[in-house]
Each structure stands twice: as structure tokens, then as C-alpha cells.
Amino acid sequence: MKNKTKGIAIGAVVVGAIGYLAGILTAPKSGKKTRDDISQMRDKGVAEAEKHLKKMHTELNVLISEAQAYATDSDSRNKTNEAIEGEVVAKANIARQKAREILSALHDGNADDKDLDKAVGEAGKAIKSLKKYLKK
């Protein structure tokens, strides 16, 4: 009985050593290289997010200017249109400010995913609202 247990234990150690050796020999990259790749992917993702948010920020600037010009040039203005325009532009300005803050935080490395997602969502809604307003 002891020989059988001893044989199983030795077999387990041998199989474990073979598995470890196979893992080392077939591993595609070292741990350091894998961590470097993950870091590079993160940096690339942050750069893409920053690029997208900058584009949205620029689009908000243009649309807010257009909405303000439309509001001053419109002959058929009434109180309802003024209220809608004021609300749309005010929300767009808030979204633009939040985008600017997140861009600064991204640049400094202090932004988290939740804030970034929220800023992109708010900027997208503001852009959509401004475009809808300007089509009237």
C-alpha cells in the first residue's frame, strides 16, 4: 500500500514538473513582456478615448456657436423657442465643460473609466440635442 501511495506521489511530482517545463517552453512571452504589452494597450486605449472626446468637444464648440447665432438671427423667435434654446445651449455648455475637465484628467492620468463614459455620453446627448434644435 505504501509503495502504491509513494508511486502516485512521485508520478504527481513528475507530471507537475513536466507540465511546468512545458508551460515555460511554450509560453509566448515573459511576464515582463506581457505586462509591457498590457500597459501599451492601456495607453493606446486612453489615447483613442482622448482623441474621441477631443473630437466631440470641438463639435460641441461649433454647434454651440451655431445655436447662439441661430438664436440671434431668427426672426420667428418666441418665448418657447427662447426657453428651448436656452436649455439646450446651457446643457451643451455643461457637457462641453465636463468634456474639457475629463480631457485634462486624461492628460494628467487622473481620469477613470466611469467619468470618461459619463462625459462621452453627456457630450453625445448634447450634440444630438443641438443638431435637433438647429434643424428647426
NUGU-90765 format. One record per atom (N, C-alpha, C): residue number from 1; residue in three letters; atom name; x, y, z. Coordinates in steps of 0.1 Angstrom, whole numbers. Layout:
{nr->NUM rest->ALA atom->CA x->X y->Y z->Z}
...
END
This chain:
{nr->1 rest->MET atom->N x->8 y->-12 z->0}
{nr->1 rest->MET atom->CA x->0 y->0 z->0}
{nr->1 rest->MET atom->C x->9 y->12 z->0}
{nr->2 rest->LYS atom->N x->19 y->12 z->8}
{nr->2 rest->LYS atom->CA x->28 y->24 z->8}
{nr->2 rest->LYS atom->C x->35 y->26 z->-5}
{nr->3 rest->ASN atom->N x->39 y->15 z->-12}
{nr->3 rest->ASN atom->CA x->45 y->17 z->-25}
{nr->3 rest->ASN atom->C x->36 y->23 z->-35}
{nr->4 rest->LYS atom->N x->23 y->19 z->-34}
{nr->4 rest->LYS atom->CA x->13 y->25 z->-43}
{nr->4 rest->LYS atom->C x->12 y->40 z->-41}
{nr->5 rest->THR atom->N x->11 y->44 z->-29}
{nr->5 rest->THR atom->CA x->9 y->58 z->-25}
{nr->5 rest->THR atom->C x->22 y->66 z->-29}
{nr->6 rest->LYS atom->N x->33 y->60 z->-26}
{nr->6 rest->LYS atom->CA x->46 y->66 z->-30}
{nr->6 rest->LYS atom->C x->47 y->67 z->-45}
{nr->7 rest->GLY atom->N x->43 y->58 z->-52}
{nr->7 rest->GLY atom->CA x->43 y->58 z->-67}
{nr->7 rest->GLY atom->C x->34 y->69 z->-72}
{nr->8 rest->ILE atom->N x->22 y->71 z->-66}
{nr->8 rest->ILE atom->CA x->13 y->81 z->-70}
{nr->8 rest->ILE atom->C x->19 y->95 z->-67}
{nr->9 rest->ALA atom->N x->25 y->96 z->-56}
{nr->9 rest->ALA atom->CA x->31 y->109 z->-52}
{nr->9 rest->ALA atom->C x->43 y->113 z->-62}
{nr->10 rest->ILE atom->N x->51 y->103 z->-65}
{nr->10 rest->ILE atom->CA x->62 y->105 z->-74}
{nr->10 rest->ILE atom->C x->57 y->109 z->-88}
{nr->11 rest->GLY atom->N x->47 y->101 z->-92}
{nr->11 rest->GLY atom->CA x->40 y->104 z->-105}
{nr->11 rest->GLY atom->C x->35 y->118 z->-106}
{nr->12 rest->ALA atom->N x->28 y->122 z->-95}
{nr->12 rest->ALA atom->CA x->23 y->136 z->-95}
{nr->12 rest->ALA atom->C x->33 y->146 z->-96}
{nr->13 rest->VAL atom->N x->45 y->144 z->-89}
{nr->13 rest->VAL atom->CA x->56 y->154 z->-89}
{nr->13 rest->VAL atom->C x->62 y->154 z->-103}
{nr->14 rest->VAL atom->N x->63 y->142 z->-109}
{nr->14 rest->VAL atom->CA x->69 y->142 z->-123}
{nr->14 rest->VAL atom->C x->60 y->148 z->-133}
{nr->15 rest->VAL atom->N x->47 y->145 z->-132}
{nr->15 rest->VAL atom->CA x->37 y->151 z->-141}
{nr->15 rest->VAL atom->C x->37 y->166 z->-139}
{nr->16 rest->GLY atom->N x->37 y->171 z->-127}
{nr->16 rest->GLY atom->CA x->38 y->185 z->-124}
{nr->16 rest->GLY atom->C x->50 y->192 z->-130}
{nr->17 rest->ALA atom->N x->61 y->185 z->-128}
{nr->17 rest->ALA atom->CA x->74 y->191 z->-134}
{nr->17 rest->ALA atom->C x->73 y->192 z->-149}
{nr->18 rest->ILE atom->N x->68 y->181 z->-155}
{nr->18 rest->ILE atom->CA x->67 y->181 z->-170}
{nr->18 rest->ILE atom->C x->57 y->192 z->-174}
{nr->19 rest->GLY atom->N x->46 y->194 z->-167}
{nr->19 rest->GLY atom->CA x->37 y->205 z->-170}
{nr->19 rest->GLY atom->C x->43 y->219 z->-169}
{nr->20 rest->TYR atom->N x->51 y->220 z->-158}
{nr->20 rest->TYR atom->CA x->57 y->233 z->-156}
{nr->20 rest->TYR atom->C x->67 y->236 z->-167}
{nr->21 rest->LEU atom->N x->75 y->226 z->-170}
{nr->21 rest->LEU atom->CA x->85 y->227 z->-181}
{nr->21 rest->LEU atom->C x->79 y->230 z->-194}
{nr->22 rest->ALA atom->N x->68 y->223 z->-197}
{nr->22 rest->ALA atom->CA x->60 y->226 z->-210}
{nr->22 rest->ALA atom->C x->55 y->240 z->-210}
{nr->23 rest->GLY atom->N x->50 y->244 z->-199}
{nr->23 rest->GLY atom->CA x->45 y->258 z->-198}
{nr->23 rest->GLY atom->C x->56 y->268 z->-201}
{nr->24 rest->ILE atom->N x->67 y->266 z->-195}
{nr->24 rest->ILE atom->CA x->78 y->276 z->-197}
{nr->24 rest->ILE atom->C x->83 y->276 z->-211}
{nr->25 rest->LEU atom->N x->84 y->264 z->-217}
{nr->25 rest->LEU atom->CA x->89 y->263 z->-231}
{nr->25 rest->LEU atom->C x->79 y->268 z->-241}
{nr->26 rest->THR atom->N x->66 y->267 z->-238}
{nr->26 rest->THR atom->CA x->56 y->271 z->-248}
{nr->26 rest->THR atom->C x->50 y->285 z->-245}
{nr->27 rest->ALA atom->N x->54 y->291 z->-234}
{nr->27 rest->ALA atom->CA x->49 y->305 z->-231}
{nr->27 rest->ALA atom->C x->53 y->314 z->-242}
{nr->28 rest->PRO atom->N x->43 y->322 z->-247}
{nr->28 rest->PRO atom->CA x->46 y->331 z->-258}
{nr->28 rest->PRO atom->C x->55 y->343 z->-254}
{nr->29 rest->LYS atom->N x->54 y->347 z->-242}
{nr->29 rest->LYS atom->CA x->61 y->359 z->-238}
{nr->29 rest->LYS atom->C x->65 y->358 z->-223}
{nr->30 rest->SER atom->N x->74 y->365 z->-219}
{nr->30 rest->SER atom->CA x->78 y->366 z->-205}
{nr->30 rest->SER atom->C x->67 y->374 z->-198}
{nr->31 rest->GLY atom->N x->67 y->373 z->-185}
{nr->31 rest->GLY atom->CA x->57 y->381 z->-177}
{nr->31 rest->GLY atom->C x->60 y->396 z->-178}
{nr->32 rest->LYS atom->N x->72 y->400 z->-179}
{nr->32 rest->LYS atom->CA x->75 y->414 z->-181}
{nr->32 rest->LYS atom->C x->70 y->419 z->-194}
{nr->33 rest->LYS atom->N x->73 y->411 z->-204}
{nr->33 rest->LYS atom->CA x->68 y->415 z->-218}
{nr->33 rest->LYS atom->C x->53 y->416 z->-218}
{nr->34 rest->THR atom->N x->46 y->406 z->-212}
{nr->34 rest->THR atom->CA x->31 y->406 z->-212}
{nr->34 rest->THR atom->C x->26 y->419 z->-204}
{nr->35 rest->ARG atom->N x->33 y->422 z->-193}
{nr->35 rest->ARG atom->CA x->29 y->434 z->-186}
{nr->35 rest->ARG atom->C x->31 y->447 z->-194}
{nr->36 rest->ASP atom->N x->42 y->447 z->-201}
{nr->36 rest->ASP atom->CA x->45 y->458 z->-210}
{nr->36 rest->ASP atom->C x->35 y->460 z->-221}
{nr->37 rest->ASP atom->N x->31 y->448 z->-227}
{nr->37 rest->ASP atom->CA x->20 y->448 z->-237}
{nr->37 rest->ASP atom->C x->7 y->453 z->-232}
{nr->38 rest->ILE atom->N x->4 y->449 z->-220}
{nr->38 rest->ILE atom->CA x->-9 y->454 z->-213}
{nr->38 rest->ILE atom->C x->-8 y->469 z->-211}
{nr->39 rest->SER atom->N x->3 y->474 z->-207}
{nr->39 rest->SER atom->CA x->5 y->488 z->-204}
{nr->39 rest->SER atom->C x->4 y->496 z->-217}
{nr->40 rest->GLN atom->N x->10 y->491 z->-228}
{nr->40 rest->GLN atom->CA x->9 y->497 z->-241}
{nr->40 rest->GLN atom->C x->-6 y->497 z->-246}
{nr->41 rest->MET atom->N x->-13 y->486 z->-244}
{nr->41 rest->MET atom->CA x->-27 y->486 z->-248}
{nr->41 rest->MET atom->C x->-35 y->496 z->-241}
{nr->42 rest->ARG atom->N x->-33 y->497 z->-228}
{nr->42 rest->ARG atom->CA x->-40 y->507 z->-220}
{nr->42 rest->ARG atom->C x->-37 y->521 z->-225}
{nr->43 rest->ASP atom->N x->-24 y->524 z->-227}
{nr->43 rest->ASP atom->CA x->-21 y->537 z->-232}
{nr->43 rest->ASP atom->C x->-27 y->540 z->-245}
{nr->44 rest->LYS atom->N x->-28 y->530 z->-254}
{nr->44 rest->LYS atom->CA x->-34 y->532 z->-267}
{nr->44 rest->LYS atom->C x->-49 y->535 z->-265}
{nr->45 rest->GLY atom->N x->-55 y->527 z->-256}
{nr->45 rest->GLY atom->CA x->-70 y->530 z->-253}
{nr->45 rest->GLY atom->C x->-72 y->543 z->-248}
{nr->46 rest->VAL atom->N x->-64 y->548 z->-239}
{nr->46 rest->VAL atom->CA x->-65 y->562 z->-233}
{nr->46 rest->VAL atom->C x->-64 y->572 z->-244}
{nr->47 rest->ALA atom->N x->-54 y->570 z->-253}
{nr->47 rest->ALA atom->CA x->-52 y->579 z->-264}
{nr->47 rest->ALA atom->C x->-64 y->580 z->-274}
{nr->48 rest->GLU atom->N x->-70 y->568 z->-277}
{nr->48 rest->GLU atom->CA x->-81 y->568 z->-285}
{nr->48 rest->GLU atom->C x->-93 y->575 z->-278}
{nr->49 rest->ALA atom->N x->-95 y->572 z->-266}
{nr->49 rest->ALA atom->CA x->-106 y->579 z->-258}
{nr->49 rest->ALA atom->C x->-104 y->594 z->-258}
{nr->50 rest->GLU atom->N x->-92 y->598 z->-256}
{nr->50 rest->GLU atom->CA x->-89 y->613 z->-256}
{nr->50 rest->GLU atom->C x->-91 y->619 z->-270}
{nr->51 rest->LYS atom->N x->-87 y->612 z->-280}
{nr->51 rest->LYS atom->CA x->-90 y->617 z->-294}
{nr->51 rest->LYS atom->C x->-105 y->618 z->-297}
{nr->52 rest->HIS atom->N x->-112 y->608 z->-293}
{nr->52 rest->HIS atom->CA x->-127 y->608 z->-295}
{nr->52 rest->HIS atom->C x->-133 y->620 z->-287}
{nr->53 rest->LEU atom->N x->-129 y->621 z->-275}
{nr->53 rest->LEU atom->CA x->-135 y->632 z->-266}
{nr->53 rest->LEU atom->C x->-131 y->646 z->-271}
{nr->54 rest->LYS atom->N x->-119 y->647 z->-276}
{nr->54 rest->LYS atom->CA x->-115 y->660 z->-282}
{nr->54 rest->LYS atom->C x->-124 y->663 z->-294}
{nr->55 rest->LYS atom->N x->-126 y->653 z->-302}
{nr->55 rest->LYS atom->CA x->-135 y->655 z->-314}
{nr->55 rest->LYS atom->C x->-149 y->659 z->-310}
{nr->56 rest->MET atom->N x->-154 y->653 z->-300}
{nr->56 rest->MET atom->CA x->-168 y->657 z->-295}
{nr->56 rest->MET atom->C x->-167 y->671 z->-289}
{nr->57 rest->HIS atom->N x->-157 y->674 z->-282}
{nr->57 rest->HIS atom->CA x->-156 y->688 z->-276}
{nr->57 rest->HIS atom->C x->-155 y->698 z->-287}
{nr->58 rest->THR atom->N x->-148 y->696 z->-298}
{nr->58 rest->THR atom->CA x->-147 y->705 z->-309}
{nr->58 rest->THR atom->C x->-161 y->707 z->-316}
{nr->59 rest->GLU atom->N x->-167 y->695 z->-318}
{nr->59 rest->GLU atom->CA x->-181 y->696 z->-324}
{nr->59 rest->GLU atom->C x->-190 y->703 z->-315}
{nr->60 rest->LEU atom->N x->-190 y->702 z->-302}
{nr->60 rest->LEU atom->CA x->-198 y->709 z->-293}
{nr->60 rest->LEU atom->C x->-195 y->724 z->-294}
{nr->61 rest->ASN atom->N x->-183 y->728 z->-295}
{nr->61 rest->ASN atom->CA x->-179 y->742 z->-297}
{nr->61 rest->ASN atom->C x->-186 y->748 z->-309}
{nr->62 rest->VAL atom->N x->-185 y->741 z->-320}
{nr->62 rest->VAL atom->CA x->-191 y->746 z->-333}
{nr->62 rest->VAL atom->C x->-206 y->746 z->-332}
{nr->63 rest->LEU atom->N x->-212 y->736 z->-327}
{nr->63 rest->LEU atom->CA x->-227 y->736 z->-326}
{nr->63 rest->LEU atom->C x->-232 y->746 z->-316}
{nr->64 rest->ILE atom->N x->-225 y->749 z->-305}
{nr->64 rest->ILE atom->CA x->-230 y->759 z->-296}
{nr->64 rest->ILE atom->C x->-229 y->773 z->-303}
{nr->65 rest->SER atom->N x->-218 y->775 z->-310}
{nr->65 rest->SER atom->CA x->-217 y->788 z->-317}
{nr->65 rest->SER atom->C x->-228 y->789 z->-327}
{nr->66 rest->GLU atom->N x->-231 y->779 z->-335}
{nr->66 rest->GLU atom->CA x->-242 y->779 z->-345}
{nr->66 rest->GLU atom->C x->-255 y->781 z->-338}
{nr->67 rest->ALA atom->N x->-258 y->775 z->-327}
{nr->67 rest->ALA atom->CA x->-271 y->777 z->-320}
{nr->67 rest->ALA atom->C x->-272 y->791 z->-315}
{nr->68 rest->GLN atom->N x->-261 y->797 z->-310}
{nr->68 rest->GLN atom->CA x->-262 y->810 z->-305}
{nr->68 rest->GLN atom->C x->-264 y->820 z->-317}
{nr->69 rest->ALA atom->N x->-258 y->817 z->-328}
{nr->69 rest->ALA atom->CA x->-260 y->826 z->-340}
{nr->69 rest->ALA atom->C x->-274 y->824 z->-345}
{nr->70 rest->TYR atom->N x->-279 y->812 z->-345}
{nr->70 rest->TYR atom->CA x->-293 y->810 z->-349}
{nr->70 rest->TYR atom->C x->-303 y->817 z->-340}
{nr->71 rest->ALA atom->N x->-300 y->817 z->-328}
{nr->71 rest->ALA atom->CA x->-309 y->823 z->-318}
{nr->71 rest->ALA atom->C x->-310 y->838 z->-320}
{nr->72 rest->THR atom->N x->-299 y->845 z->-323}
{nr->72 rest->THR atom->CA x->-299 y->859 z->-325}
{nr->72 rest->THR atom->C x->-304 y->863 z->-339}
{nr->73 rest->ASP atom->N x->-303 y->854 z->-349}
{nr->73 rest->ASP atom->CA x->-307 y->857 z->-363}
{nr->73 rest->ASP atom->C x->-321 y->854 z->-366}
{nr->74 rest->SER atom->N x->-327 y->846 z->-357}
{nr->74 rest->SER atom->CA x->-341 y->841 z->-360}
{nr->74 rest->SER atom->C x->-351 y->852 z->-359}
{nr->75 rest->ASP atom->N x->-359 y->854 z->-369}
{nr->75 rest->ASP atom->CA x->-370 y->864 z->-369}
{nr->75 rest->ASP atom->C x->-382 y->859 z->-362}
{nr->76 rest->SER atom->N x->-384 y->846 z->-363}
{nr->76 rest->SER atom->CA x->-396 y->840 z->-357}
{nr->76 rest->SER atom->C x->-394 y->835 z->-343}
{nr->77 rest->ARG atom->N x->-388 y->843 z->-335}
{nr->77 rest->ARG atom->CA x->-385 y->839 z->-321}
{nr->77 rest->ARG atom->C x->-397 y->841 z->-313}
{nr->78 rest->ASN atom->N x->-399 y->832 z->-303}
{nr->78 rest->ASN atom->CA x->-410 y->834 z->-293}
{nr->78 rest->ASN atom->C x->-405 y->829 z->-280}
{nr->79 rest->LYS atom->N x->-412 y->830 z->-270}
{nr->79 rest->LYS atom->CA x->-408 y->827 z->-256}
{nr->79 rest->LYS atom->C x->-405 y->812 z->-255}
{nr->80 rest->THR atom->N x->-412 y->803 z->-262}
{nr->80 rest->THR atom->CA x->-410 y->789 z->-262}
{nr->80 rest->THR atom->C x->-397 y->786 z->-268}
{nr->81 rest->ASN atom->N x->-394 y->791 z->-280}
{nr->81 rest->ASN atom->CA x->-381 y->789 z->-287}
{nr->81 rest->ASN atom->C x->-370 y->794 z->-278}
{nr->82 rest->GLU atom->N x->-371 y->805 z->-272}
{nr->82 rest->GLU atom->CA x->-360 y->811 z->-264}
{nr->82 rest->GLU atom->C x->-357 y->801 z->-252}
{nr->83 rest->ALA atom->N x->-368 y->796 z->-246}
{nr->83 rest->ALA atom->CA x->-366 y->787 z->-234}
{nr->83 rest->ALA atom->C x->-359 y->774 z->-239}
{nr->84 rest->ILE atom->N x->-364 y->769 z->-250}
{nr->84 rest->ILE atom->CA x->-358 y->756 z->-255}
{nr->84 rest->ILE atom->C x->-343 y->759 z->-259}
{nr->85 rest->GLU atom->N x->-340 y->770 z->-266}
{nr->85 rest->GLU atom->CA x->-327 y->773 z->-270}
{nr->85 rest->GLU atom->C x->-318 y->775 z->-257}
{nr->86 rest->GLY atom->N x->-323 y->782 z->-247}
{nr->86 rest->GLY atom->CA x->-315 y->784 z->-235}
{nr->86 rest->GLY atom->C x->-312 y->771 z->-228}
{nr->87 rest->GLU atom->N x->-322 y->762 z->-227}
{nr->87 rest->GLU atom->CA x->-320 y->750 z->-221}
{nr->87 rest->GLU atom->C x->-310 y->741 z->-228}
{nr->88 rest->VAL atom->N x->-311 y->740 z->-241}
{nr->88 rest->VAL atom->CA x->-303 y->732 z->-250}
{nr->88 rest->VAL atom->C x->-288 y->737 z->-249}
{nr->89 rest->VAL atom->N x->-287 y->750 z->-251}
{nr->89 rest->VAL atom->CA x->-273 y->756 z->-250}
{nr->89 rest->VAL atom->C x->-267 y->754 z->-237}
{nr->90 rest->ALA atom->N x->-275 y->756 z->-226}
{nr->90 rest->ALA atom->CA x->-269 y->755 z->-212}
{nr->90 rest->ALA atom->C x->-265 y->741 z->-210}
{nr->91 rest->LYS atom->N x->-273 y->731 z->-214}
{nr->91 rest->LYS atom->CA x->-268 y->717 z->-212}
{nr->91 rest->LYS atom->C x->-256 y->714 z->-220}
{nr->92 rest->ALA atom->N x->-256 y->719 z->-232}
{nr->92 rest->ALA atom->CA x->-244 y->717 z->-241}
{nr->92 rest->ALA atom->C x->-232 y->723 z->-235}
{nr->93 rest->ASN atom->N x->-233 y->735 z->-229}
{nr->93 rest->ASN atom->CA x->-221 y->741 z->-223}
{nr->93 rest->ASN atom->C x->-216 y->733 z->-211}
{nr->94 rest->ILE atom->N x->-226 y->727 z->-203}
{nr->94 rest->ILE atom->CA x->-222 y->719 z->-192}
{nr->94 rest->ILE atom->C x->-214 y->707 z->-197}
{nr->95 rest->ALA atom->N x->-220 y->700 z->-207}
{nr->95 rest->ALA atom->CA x->-213 y->688 z->-213}
{nr->95 rest->ALA atom->C x->-200 y->692 z->-219}
{nr->96 rest->ARG atom->N x->-198 y->704 z->-225}
{nr->96 rest->ARG atom->CA x->-186 y->708 z->-230}
{nr->96 rest->ARG atom->C x->-175 y->710 z->-219}
{nr->97 rest->GLN atom->N x->-180 y->716 z->-208}
{nr->97 rest->GLN atom->CA x->-171 y->718 z->-197}
{nr->97 rest->GLN atom->C x->-166 y->705 z->-191}
{nr->98 rest->LYS atom->N x->-176 y->696 z->-189}
{nr->98 rest->LYS atom->CA x->-172 y->683 z->-184}
{nr->98 rest->LYS atom->C x->-162 y->675 z->-193}
{nr->99 rest->ALA atom->N x->-164 y->677 z->-206}
{nr->99 rest->ALA atom->CA x->-155 y->670 z->-215}
{nr->99 rest->ALA atom->C x->-141 y->677 z->-214}
{nr->100 rest->ARG atom->N x->-141 y->690 z->-212}
{nr->100 rest->ARG atom->CA x->-128 y->697 z->-210}
{nr->100 rest->ARG atom->C x->-121 y->692 z->-197}
{nr->101 rest->GLU atom->N x->-129 y->690 z->-187}
{nr->101 rest->GLU atom->CA x->-123 y->685 z->-174}
{nr->101 rest->GLU atom->C x->-118 y->671 z->-175}
{nr->102 rest->ILE atom->N x->-125 y->663 z->-182}
{nr->102 rest->ILE atom->CA x->-121 y->649 z->-184}
{nr->102 rest->ILE atom->C x->-109 y->648 z->-193}
{nr->103 rest->LEU atom->N x->-108 y->657 z->-203}
{nr->103 rest->LEU atom->CA x->-96 y->657 z->-212}
{nr->103 rest->LEU atom->C x->-84 y->661 z->-204}
{nr->104 rest->SER atom->N x->-85 y->670 z->-195}
{nr->104 rest->SER atom->CA x->-74 y->674 z->-186}
{nr->104 rest->SER atom->C x->-70 y->663 z->-177}
{nr->105 rest->ALA atom->N x->-80 y->656 z->-171}
{nr->105 rest->ALA atom->CA x->-77 y->645 z->-162}
{nr->105 rest->ALA atom->C x->-71 y->633 z->-170}
{nr->106 rest->LEU atom->N x->-75 y->631 z->-182}
{nr->106 rest->LEU atom->CA x->-69 y->621 z->-190}
{nr->106 rest->LEU atom->C x->-55 y->624 z->-193}
{nr->107 rest->HIS atom->N x->-52 y->636 z->-196}
{nr->107 rest->HIS atom->CA x->-39 y->641 z->-199}
{nr->107 rest->HIS atom->C x->-30 y->639 z->-187}
{nr->108 rest->ASP atom->N x->-35 y->642 z->-175}
{nr->108 rest->ASP atom->CA x->-27 y->641 z->-163}
{nr->108 rest->ASP atom->C x->-27 y->626 z->-158}
{nr->109 rest->GLY atom->N x->-35 y->617 z->-164}
{nr->109 rest->GLY atom->CA x->-36 y->603 z->-159}
{nr->109 rest->GLY atom->C x->-45 y->602 z->-147}
{nr->110 rest->ASN atom->N x->-54 y->611 z->-145}
{nr->110 rest->ASN atom->CA x->-63 y->610 z->-133}
{nr->110 rest->ASN atom->C x->-77 y->607 z->-136}
{nr->111 rest->ALA atom->N x->-80 y->603 z->-148}
{nr->111 rest->ALA atom->CA x->-94 y->600 z->-152}
{nr->111 rest->ALA atom->C x->-97 y->586 z->-150}
{nr->112 rest->ASP atom->N x->-109 y->583 z->-146}
{nr->112 rest->ASP atom->CA x->-113 y->569 z->-145}
{nr->112 rest->ASP atom->C x->-124 y->566 z->-156}
{nr->113 rest->ASP atom->N x->-126 y->553 z->-158}
{nr->113 rest->ASP atom->CA x->-135 y->549 z->-169}
{nr->113 rest->ASP atom->C x->-149 y->554 z->-167}
{nr->114 rest->LYS atom->N x->-154 y->554 z->-155}
{nr->114 rest->LYS atom->CA x->-167 y->558 z->-152}
{nr->114 rest->LYS atom->C x->-169 y->573 z->-156}
{nr->115 rest->ASP atom->N x->-160 y->581 z->-152}
{nr->115 rest->ASP atom->CA x->-161 y->595 z->-156}
{nr->115 rest->ASP atom->C x->-160 y->598 z->-171}
{nr->116 rest->LEU atom->N x->-151 y->590 z->-177}
{nr->116 rest->LEU atom->CA x->-150 y->591 z->-191}
{nr->116 rest->LEU atom->C x->-162 y->587 z->-199}
{nr->117 rest->ASP atom->N x->-168 y->576 z->-195}
{nr->117 rest->ASP atom->CA x->-181 y->571 z->-201}
{nr->117 rest->ASP atom->C x->-192 y->582 z->-199}
{nr->118 rest->LYS atom->N x->-193 y->587 z->-187}
{nr->118 rest->LYS atom->CA x->-203 y->597 z->-184}
{nr->118 rest->LYS atom->C x->-201 y->610 z->-193}
{nr->119 rest->ALA atom->N x->-189 y->614 z->-194}
{nr->119 rest->ALA atom->CA x->-186 y->626 z->-202}
{nr->119 rest->ALA atom->C x->-189 y->624 z->-217}
{nr->120 rest->VAL atom->N x->-185 y->612 z->-222}
{nr->120 rest->VAL atom->CA x->-188 y->609 z->-236}
{nr->120 rest->VAL atom->C x->-203 y->608 z->-238}
{nr->121 rest->GLY atom->N x->-210 y->602 z->-229}
{nr->121 rest->GLY atom->CA x->-225 y->601 z->-230}
{nr->121 rest->GLY atom->C x->-232 y->615 z->-230}
{nr->122 rest->GLU atom->N x->-228 y->623 z->-221}
{nr->122 rest->GLU atom->CA x->-233 y->637 z->-220}
{nr->122 rest->GLU atom->C x->-230 y->645 z->-232}
{nr->123 rest->ALA atom->N x->-218 y->644 z->-237}
{nr->123 rest->ALA atom->CA x->-214 y->651 z->-249}
{nr->123 rest->ALA atom->C x->-222 y->647 z->-261}
{nr->124 rest->GLY atom->N x->-224 y->634 z->-262}
{nr->124 rest->GLY atom->CA x->-232 y->628 z->-273}
{nr->124 rest->GLY atom->C x->-246 y->633 z->-273}
{nr->125 rest->LYS atom->N x->-252 y->633 z->-261}
{nr->125 rest->LYS atom->CA x->-266 y->638 z->-259}
{nr->125 rest->LYS atom->C x->-267 y->653 z->-263}
{nr->126 rest->ALA atom->N x->-257 y->660 z->-259}
{nr->126 rest->ALA atom->CA x->-257 y->675 z->-261}
{nr->126 rest->ALA atom->C x->-256 y->677 z->-276}
{nr->127 rest->ILE atom->N x->-247 y->670 z->-283}
{nr->127 rest->ILE atom->CA x->-245 y->671 z->-297}
{nr->127 rest->ILE atom->C x->-258 y->668 z->-305}
{nr->128 rest->LYS atom->N x->-265 y->657 z->-300}
{nr->128 rest->LYS atom->CA x->-277 y->653 z->-307}
{nr->128 rest->LYS atom->C x->-288 y->664 z->-305}
{nr->129 rest->SER atom->N x->-289 y->669 z->-292}
{nr->129 rest->SER atom->CA x->-299 y->679 z->-289}
{nr->129 rest->SER atom->C x->-297 y->692 z->-298}
{nr->130 rest->LEU atom->N x->-284 y->696 z->-298}
{nr->130 rest->LEU atom->CA x->-281 y->708 z->-306}
{nr->130 rest->LEU atom->C x->-284 y->706 z->-321}
{nr->131 rest->LYS atom->N x->-281 y->695 z->-326}
{nr->131 rest->LYS atom->CA x->-284 y->692 z->-340}
{nr->131 rest->LYS atom->C x->-299 y->692 z->-343}
{nr->132 rest->LYS atom->N x->-306 y->687 z->-334}
{nr->132 rest->LYS atom->CA x->-321 y->686 z->-335}
{nr->132 rest->LYS atom->C x->-326 y->701 z->-334}
{nr->133 rest->TYR atom->N x->-321 y->709 z->-325}
{nr->133 rest->TYR atom->CA x->-325 y->723 z->-324}
{nr->133 rest->TYR atom->C x->-322 y->731 z->-336}
{nr->134 rest->LEU atom->N x->-310 y->728 z->-342}
{nr->134 rest->LEU atom->CA x->-306 y->736 z->-354}
{nr->134 rest->LEU atom->C x->-314 y->732 z->-366}
{nr->135 rest->LYS atom->N x->-320 y->720 z->-367}
{nr->135 rest->LYS atom->CA x->-327 y->716 z->-378}
{nr->135 rest->LYS atom->C x->-341 y->722 z->-379}
{nr->136 rest->LYS atom->N x->-346 y->729 z->-368}
{nr->136 rest->LYS atom->CA x->-359 y->735 z->-368}
{nr->136 rest->LYS atom->C x->-359 y->747 z->-377}
END
